[in-house]
Amino acid sequence: MICEFVIVGGGVHGLATAYQLARRGAQSVAVLEAKSVASGASGGFGERGVRANRRDLRELPLMAEANTIWPTLHEELGAPTGYRRTGGAYLIDGAAQTGFKGIEAAEVYARAHRALGVDVEVWDRERVRREYPGVSDAVHGASVVASDGVASHEATTQAYAQAARRLGVQVLEDTSVASLETDASGRVTAVVTDRDDRIAVTREVLLANNTGVRDLVLRTTGRDLPLWAFYPQAMRLSSSAVPVIPMLTGHESRPLSVKVLGEELMLSGGWRGRVTPAGGQPDEDRVRGNIAVLQSVFPYLTDLEVLGVDVSRAESASVDQIPVIGRCAPNLSVAAGWSGHGWAIAPAVSRHLAETLLHGSTSPMLAPFNPDRFH
Ligand SMILES: Cc1cc2nc3c(=O)[nH]c(=O)nc-3n(C[C@H](O)[C@H](O)[C@H](O)COP(=O)(O)OP(=O)(O)OC[C@H]3O[C@@H](n4cnc5c(N)ncnc54)[C@H](O)[C@@H]3O)c2cc1C
């Protein structure tokens, strides 16, 4: 098999970039996925936050662009994405624990976000109480972004896969990439699977295999990207009290992210499972810790039942908590290191990445994420 473009990883980033390449006229694009589409961080239960609120400033221009794409993405892809513009709030305690947080800083963060295209409103104590009756007395304000929302990661990733296939992209599941072959100049000439099949590459290779990127880059180029794998913890809960949580809600200084999904709550917020050779395993202390934080912010949620804990979806973290996107060798690019917030920006990242792969020049929007920043 010979391909112009080979993408490793059938998650949202690999598939969205394949779709964007095909839309721009790439003749032969293959996505090689070790298991099945959306079997990694881009799949699983619940919804993902489409959040600009308190996002790293370097990602905000991408997020502002993504916000223009999400509302009509289902029409473009011809399949549902589950996107809903719920609004998003970060609750703020009165007594800031560090100098970088707190109600004093909220308006400054808001101004910085506005300057980069994301409109933020700062709510005072009374407004928070009106919108979140029963919230803890410790909460003195909130940073609110009306354009934030949620989407179904599973549905969107499948939608990108279908749309890419319609445009002629070959999405090969159960196809794990074992190694890359290079010539004397360091150009990747072929991708080799664990069944020893060889796919010759005439133009570019993109590694979008999330937690597998570091190892393949290291073995191919000798370059060790500062990335590692972790297993984010996400929970489904039911509550006997009705939670009044009107939008995607996080907390500025407590590890909390909560969404209301019909009758259930989806709870996360930076907690993680234990890393074992068999993958992520739930850790009882962290499950209890996550629930305790929820109850510290919403003290009336006393009676909660855990319906499920998922720590099976591995994610790559980077040392500066922003992604690593760009070239590592003459025709070898990477997109990884999402650090738990790579979902929402995928529709914008994939457009810029496809342009870069097709034309060679790096989009200014991706410049902050260049792997060369570590050297
Ligand atoms: C529980 C949880 C909650 C999250 N919440 C949010 C949120 O609210 N907002 C947000 O923006 N982001 C969130 N994220 C992060 C976001 O989901 C990820 O950053 C994003 O889905 C990563 O997409 P990806 O395509 O890079 O990787 P993945 O979806 O992990 O896809 C990589 C694929 O590569 C495949 N693969 C690996 N190695 C190989 C190989 N050698 N050969 C072939 N294929 C290979 C894997 O099987 C996998 O399917 C969350 C993540 C998790 C896990």
The ligand as an SDF file (V2000), in Angstrom:
LIG
                    3D

 53 58  0  0  0  0  0  0  0  0999 V2000
  -12.1780   11.5120   31.1090 C   0  0  0  0  0  0  0  0  0  0  0  0
  -11.7080   12.5990   30.1990 C   0  0  0  0  0  0  0  0  0  0  0  0
  -12.3360   13.8490   30.2390 C   0  0  0  0  0  0  0  0  0  0  0  0
  -11.9230   14.8680   29.3730 C   0  0  0  0  0  0  0  0  0  0  0  0
  -12.5930   16.0480   29.3720 N   0  0  0  0  0  0  0  0  0  0  0  0
  -12.2880   17.0080   28.4560 C   0  0  0  0  0  0  0  0  0  0  0  0
  -13.0650   18.1880   28.3750 C   0  0  0  0  0  0  0  0  0  0  0  0
  -14.0280   18.3630   29.1230 O   0  0  0  0  0  0  0  0  0  0  0  0
  -12.7220   19.1260   27.4330 N   0  0  0  0  0  0  0  0  0  0  0  0
  -11.6570   18.9480   26.5920 C   0  0  0  0  0  0  0  0  0  0  0  0
  -11.3880   19.8280   25.7540 O   0  0  0  0  0  0  0  0  0  0  0  0
  -10.9160   17.8050   26.6290 N   0  0  0  0  0  0  0  0  0  0  0  0
  -11.2130   16.8460   27.5380 C   0  0  0  0  0  0  0  0  0  0  0  0
  -10.4970   15.6860   27.5870 N   0  0  0  0  0  0  0  0  0  0  0  0
   -9.3450   15.5150   26.6760 C   0  0  0  0  0  0  0  0  0  0  0  0
   -9.7390   15.0510   25.2710 C   0  0  0  0  0  0  0  0  0  0  0  0
  -10.7460   14.0690   25.3340 O   0  0  0  0  0  0  0  0  0  0  0  0
   -8.4940   14.5270   24.5650 C   0  0  0  0  0  0  0  0  0  0  0  0
   -7.4810   15.5070   24.6180 O   0  0  0  0  0  0  0  0  0  0  0  0
   -8.7460   14.1750   23.0970 C   0  0  0  0  0  0  0  0  0  0  0  0
   -9.8660   13.3240   22.9730 O   0  0  0  0  0  0  0  0  0  0  0  0
   -7.5010   13.5220   22.5110 C   0  0  0  0  0  0  0  0  0  0  0  0
   -7.8090   13.1020   21.1960 O   0  0  0  0  0  0  0  0  0  0  0  0
   -6.7270   12.3120   20.3230 P   0  0  0  0  0  0  0  0  0  0  0  0
   -7.3540   12.0410   19.0130 O   0  0  0  0  0  0  0  0  0  0  0  0
   -5.4430   13.0530   20.3460 O   0  0  0  0  0  0  0  0  0  0  0  0
   -6.4140   10.9770   21.1480 O   0  0  0  0  0  0  0  0  0  0  0  0
   -7.2570    9.6260   21.3500 P   0  0  0  0  0  0  0  0  0  0  0  0
   -8.6960    9.8390   21.2900 O   0  0  0  0  0  0  0  0  0  0  0  0
   -6.7040    8.9800   22.5810 O   0  0  0  0  0  0  0  0  0  0  0  0
   -6.8670    8.7980   20.0600 O   0  0  0  0  0  0  0  0  0  0  0  0
   -5.6080    8.2050   19.8860 C   0  0  0  0  0  0  0  0  0  0  0  0
   -5.8170    6.8560   19.2220 C   0  0  0  0  0  0  0  0  0  0  0  0
   -4.5530    6.3300   18.8730 O   0  0  0  0  0  0  0  0  0  0  0  0
   -4.6420    4.9260   18.9400 C   0  0  0  0  0  0  0  0  0  0  0  0
   -3.2740    4.4050   19.0020 N   0  0  0  0  0  0  0  0  0  0  0  0
   -2.3930    4.4560   20.0430 C   0  0  0  0  0  0  0  0  0  0  0  0
   -1.2230    3.9090   19.6760 N   0  0  0  0  0  0  0  0  0  0  0  0
   -1.3620    3.5020   18.3830 C   0  0  0  0  0  0  0  0  0  0  0  0
   -0.4970    2.8550   17.4550 C   0  0  0  0  0  0  0  0  0  0  0  0
    0.7650    2.5170   17.7760 N   0  0  0  0  0  0  0  0  0  0  0  0
   -0.9800    2.5600   16.2130 N   0  0  0  0  0  0  0  0  0  0  0  0
   -2.2450    2.9220   15.8630 C   0  0  0  0  0  0  0  0  0  0  0  0
   -3.0980    3.5320   16.7120 N   0  0  0  0  0  0  0  0  0  0  0  0
   -2.6550    3.8250   17.9570 C   0  0  0  0  0  0  0  0  0  0  0  0
   -5.4670    4.6760   20.1930 C   0  0  0  0  0  0  0  0  0  0  0  0
   -6.0760    3.3880   20.1640 O   0  0  0  0  0  0  0  0  0  0  0  0
   -6.4800    5.8270   20.1390 C   0  0  0  0  0  0  0  0  0  0  0  0
   -7.7140    5.4280   19.5780 O   0  0  0  0  0  0  0  0  0  0  0  0
  -10.8560   14.6410   28.4550 C   0  0  0  0  0  0  0  0  0  0  0  0
  -10.2210   13.3870   28.4210 C   0  0  0  0  0  0  0  0  0  0  0  0
  -10.6480   12.3780   29.2680 C   0  0  0  0  0  0  0  0  0  0  0  0
   -9.9780   11.0300   29.1660 C   0  0  0  0  0  0  0  0  0  0  0  0
  1  2  1  0
  2  3  1  0
  2 52  2  0
  3  4  2  0
  4  5  1  0
  4 50  1  0
  5  6  2  0
  6  7  1  0
  6 13  1  0
  7  8  2  0
  7  9  1  0
  9 10  1  0
 10 11  2  0
 10 12  1  0
 12 13  2  0
 13 14  1  0
 14 15  1  0
 14 50  1  0
 15 16  1  0
 16 17  1  0
 16 18  1  0
 18 19  1  0
 18 20  1  0
 20 21  1  0
 20 22  1  0
 22 23  1  0
 23 24  1  0
 24 25  2  0
 24 26  1  0
 24 27  1  0
 27 28  1  0
 28 29  2  0
 28 30  1  0
 28 31  1  0
 31 32  1  0
 32 33  1  0
 33 34  1  0
 33 48  1  0
 34 35  1  0
 35 36  1  0
 35 46  1  0
 36 37  1  0
 36 45  1  0
 37 38  2  0
 38 39  1  0
 39 40  1  0
 39 45  2  0
 40 41  1  0
 40 42  2  0
 42 43  1  0
 43 44  2  0
 44 45  1  0
 46 47  1  0
 46 48  1  0
 48 49  1  0
 50 51  2  0
 51 52  1  0
 52 53  1  0
M  END
$$$$
